[in-house]
């Protein structure tokens, strides 16, 4: 399948970056080039296959976009011109894709579904609001883990691999995809954006607070608990429990995600979609431990020629195409949309991390 053509000035830029102007590439340049190229392939894939731009794709592309715009705004004076060109090229492509996704949502023929989706979308439309809330990647890695997770200890945290796979089934976790979507809808419709109070509590049904406090501690249940806290913080600037408790829980959830990511690594990444979701969400908190070179190289290996990413999990998770929590098949099953947009967000976070710390 043929990808979209790049412009002449992109070609000129690539020649420069690849060292054909006698500029020797260092390790950071090599990694940046890999991440930029992979993210460009994802953007080009969706530019060709715009009918896949549903709410899930919209959210993943939005997070990718705010990562790139944040570094463009905050690091502008320190970035080389060639890097700015690459960032601006991706920003232009992503803006176009996001506008298309918004148009598709507005023209949904099902009135009830259209209203529901528009409400969800209102949680991630304000780029400036998201950028101000996102965690900065510190030049020295923050102490995310409360103690050192070694290989043997991580293996003892979870049951055997087959039992673990059953435990991370989204339909078995808390919250379920339906509960998560219902609480996101409540968050978006009942709570206006808080522009005045630093310590405002979200107006939510008790079930939303309950699963935030005592939901699943691994798998998609855990990442959806984290996602809900982030949507409250980034999308409405309110807290679910209290400001201090929400902050503590987000950090605790990412500590658990990191240990779980290590366990998935030890088992040949056979829960790849969940692995990506953990990195996608925890890098929003500024946790640079998730930007591991070996993990990123593994992610890049799975990208197919068309630019998308397949569902390489050992067992299919029986999820439906819900608004932010489900998977959707692309290219007659050769790729997975949820996995692809998660990879886009992870790559954009990796680019931001390198640019914040290397220039």
N, C-alpha and C positions, 0 to 999 in steps of 0.2 A: 504494500500500500504506500502510495507516494505522499510525502509530507509537503507542507506548504513551502514555497520558495522563500528564501531570505533576501533582503535587499542588498544592494551593492555595498552600502556602508557597513552592514553587518559582516559581509565577507571581508572587507578591509580590516575591520576590528579583529576578526578571528585570525587573520594572517598575522596581525601584530601580536596577539596574545599567544599564539602558538610558537612564537619565537622566530618567525621567518624574517624578522628585521634585525637579527643578530642580538636580540635581547634574550638572555638566558632565563628560563622559567625556574623559580624556586618551588618548594613543595606547596606553599599556599597557593601560588598561581596555578599549579597543576590541578589541585583539588577544586579551586574556584571554577576553572574551566570545565571540569567534569560536571559539577553541580549546575552551572549555567546551561551547559548543553543539554543535560537531562531535563531540566525544567522547561527549556525552550521546546523540547520534543513533546512534552505534555501539553503545553499551550498550543502547539501546532496541531496536535491530535484533536483537541477540542475545537479548534478553529475549523477543521474539516468536518468533524462529527458533532455539530452543534445541537443535534436532537438529543444528545446525552446530558445537556446542561440542566439538570433538575436541581432541587433544593440542596441535596447532598453535595453535588459538584459545585454549586454556588458557594456554599460555606467553605469548602476546601480552597477554592480559588481566592475567596475573600481573605482568608488567613494568609495565604501566600502573598497576596497583594500588600497587606498591611506590614508584613515583615520587610518587604522590599522598600516600601515608602518610608518606613521608620528609619531605615539606615540611610536612605537618600537624604532625608531631612536632617537627621541628627549628626551624620558624619560627612556632610557635603564638602566642607572645607578641606577634609583630609583625603578624599577619594581621588584617585587618578581619573583623568578624563575618559580613558578607555573603559573603566569600570562603570562610570556614570552612564555611558552610552549603553552598555549591556543591561544595566538596571532599568533605564528608561525604556528600552526596547521591550523588556518583559512587562513593565508597568503598562505600556500602551496595549500590548496584547491582552493582558489580564483585564484591563478596563473594558475592552471590547467584549470579552467573553462574559464578564459580569453583567454588562448592559443587556446582552442577549438573554442571559439567564433570568434577569428581572423581567424582561419582556415576555418570556415564556410563562413565567409565574402569573403575570397580570392577565394574560390571555387564556388562562385555564378555563375550559368550557364548563367545568363543574363549579357552580357558584360557591357552595359550602367549602369545598376543598380550596378554592382560590382564596377565600377569606382566611382560612386556617394557615395556608402557606404564606400569605402576605404578613400575617401577624408574626410568624416565626422569623421571616426575613427581616422584620424590623429590629430584631436583636443584633443583627450584624450588617448594618448599613452605614453606620457612622465610623468612618476610618479613623478620624482624629481621636475620637473617644477610645477606640481600641488601642491605638498607638500609645496614648498617654498611660494606659493601664498595664500594658505589656511589660514583663520583666526585662531589664537590661542584662545582657550577657557580660558578667564582670570579667575584667582582665585576668584576675586570679579566680579559679573555679571556686564557687561558693560551696560551703560544706552542706551538701544536700543530705547525705546519709548520716544517720546517728551512730552507726558503727560500720565496720568494714565487712561487706558481703563477699565472702570467698566462695569458691566453687562448691565445696562440700556443704557449706551452710545453706546456700541457696537451694541445693538439691533436697535438703531436708525440710524446707519450708512448704513444699507442695507434695501432693500425692504422686503416684506413678503417672507417667505421661498420658496413658489412656484415661485414667480417672480425671486428670487435670483437664483434658480436652472436653470431657463431659461437663466439668464444673464451669467452664467459661462460655458455655452456650448462652447467647443473649436471652433466650426465652426462659432460661432457668435462673438468671441472675436477678438481683434487686438493685435498681429498678428494672422492670421489663421495658422493652422499647415503647410499648403503649403508655406506661406510666411516665417515662421520660418525656415523651412527646406531649402528653397532657399537661405536665408541669411546666414545660417550656411555653406551651400555649397560654397557661395562666400567668406566667411571668411576663409575657409580652403584652397581654391584653389588659391586665389589672394594674400593672405598674408602669407609669410613665417614666421617661428618663429622668433621673435625679440629677439636677444641675445645681442644687443649692446646699444640701445637707451632706456632710462628710460621713455621717454615721446613721444612714437611713436603712431601716429593715424592710425587706421585700414583703409585700402582701401576698401570702401564698396559702393554699390548703395545707392542712397538717400532714398529709401523706408526703408532700414534697420535702418538708423538713425531716420527716421520719426516715425516709430512705437516704437522705443526705447524712444523717447521723449514724444510722445502723443498717446500711445496705451491704451489698456484697463487697468483700475485701480482695477480690481478684477478678480477672476477666473483664468482660464488657460492663458488668454491673459496676465495677470500680471506676472505669473510665467515664461512664455516664454520670456517676456521682460527681466526678471532677468537672465534667463538661457543664453540668447544671450550675455548680458554683461559679464557673468562669462566665457563663452567660449572664448570671446575676451581676457579677462584677463589671464585665466589659460592656454588656448590652444595656444594663439599666442602672449601674452604679449603686446597687443596694446589696445588702448582705442577707443571707438565708437564715443563719443562726445569730451570729453577732460578727462584728468586723474582725475581732481577734480570733474567734472560733473558726470563721471561714478561712482565714489565713493559715491557721494551724492545720486545718483539714486538707487544704490544697497541698501543703508541703508533705503531710503524712501520706496522702494518696500518691504523690509522685515518688516518695521513698518506696512505697509498695510496688509502684509501676516499674521502677528501676530494677528491683530484685526480680520481678516477674519477667522483665525483658531479658535479664541474664539467663533465667531458666529457659526461656524460649530459644535464646542463642545456644545454650547447651544441647537443645533438642533440634538442631538444624533448622531453626526458624520456621517450624511447621505450624505456627500460629502467626503467620506473617502479617495479616491484616490487623490483628490486635497489637502486635509489636509496633507497627507504624502508628496506630492510634495513640499508644502510650507516649511515643516521642513527640508526635504532633501536638498533643495537649500540654505536656510538661515543658516543652521549649517555650510555650507562651508565658510560662512562669519565670523564664530566664534561667532554667536549670541546665547549665552547660554540660553536665555529666552525660546527658543524653546525646550530645554531638560527638559520638565516638567514631573515629576514622574507620575502624574495622566494621562497625555497623553500617555506616554509609556506603562503604564499598560493597557490602553484601546487598544492600538495597539496589544499588545501581546494576548489579548483575541480573536482576529480575526484569529490568525494563526491556520490552520487546521492540522490534524495529519500528513499529507504528508509533511508538512513543508512550503507550499505556502500560499498565502493569497487570499481570494475571493474578488470579486467586490461587495461590500456591499452598494454601493450608492443607494439612493432612486430611481433614474431614470437612465437608461443607457444613457451614452453620446455617440452620434453617431459619433465616431471618427474612422478613418481608421488607419491601421497599418503603420504610417509614421515612419521615421527613428529614431526620438527621442521623438515624441510627442503623439504617439498613444497607445492604449491598445491592448493587444492580449490575447485571451482566452487560458486557459490550462486545461487539465484534463476534456475535454468535457464541459467546462463552469463552473466547480466547483471552479476554481481559475483564477486569472488575472495576467498576467506576469508583466505588468507595475506596478500594485499595489505591487506585491511581491518584485521587485527589488528596488522600493522606500523604502519599509520597511527595506530591507537589508541595504541601505545607512543610514537610520535613526538609526537603531540599532548600526551600526558601529560608527556613530557620538556620540551616547550615551556612548558607551564603551570608546571612546577617551576622552570625557568630564570627565568621572569619573576617568580615569587613570591620566589625566593631573592635576586634582584637589584634589586627595585623597591619593597620595603616595609621 
